[in-house]
Amino acid sequence: MQKKLRFALFGNEFQAKKAASTQKVIDTLSALGGEVVVEPSCDENFHADFAISIGGDGTFLKTASIVGAKGIPIIGVNIGRLGFLADVRDDEIEQAFSAIYEGRYRIEEHAVISLTADGVPQDFIPHALNDIAVMKRYNASMITIYACVDGDPLVTYQADGLVVSTPTGSTAYNLSNGGPIMLSQTDVLCLTPIAPHSLSIRPIVVPNDCVIELEVESRSHNFLVAVDGRSATLDEQVRIRISKADHKVKIVKRESENFFSTLREKMMWGKDVREK
């Protein structure tokens, strides 16, 4: 007898399109014999076989922050724009969940990084699947960022900010600032400056078991720290510490998918604009 699977469904405010896709997911899983819980309260006793994120990549990151540490694999249904993490299209919902029940999928484990400020975890979001960015608050002037790796001074950045990216986040804010694309299986982090004042400053890749420490000076005497896009203001005396988290986020991928095909499809990687 097949085990009855339990699915936890997460999403933002449901516009008409999202509501229709949500209902389609619920109907598909009900027909397959699954149990669906919408926006559950994820206390320590909560359990699900899979989490479903309905929305874009932002919704996926939010879902990961809720269930990632519980080890619940996440399925991303894309109702947003790019959908690099949330990669199941609306017209693929029935096919994708049938594949789950038939065992035609794999689970990828993606590294997560943690943030502390003066040794204290930040309540607004302590972990990042994509990236942690330190940025100036105002447009008038850049900030100074003193960076150390495993206690050794790395460089002093004069820039609008600095992105510390995981391989998962390498195709997000890191890439838009000139950072490299990194395969999710690689155990590395990338430090990519945002609009650096010096042309000699370039992104640098370090092992992900390194501890990165940052101190910031700013004319406004404070700065922004953004963890997977959600930001808070910190005082410039605060010492930021970024390190590998104790857990990884599990992401469900269909057998037909791989990283390079996603790059080509979603980002038109290697596409020659001269081709007809």
Summary of the structure (lengths in Angstrom):
residues: 276
radius of gyration: 19.9
end to end distance: 52.5
largest distance: 65.8
contacts: 847
relative contact order: 0.16
helix: 21%
strand: 39%
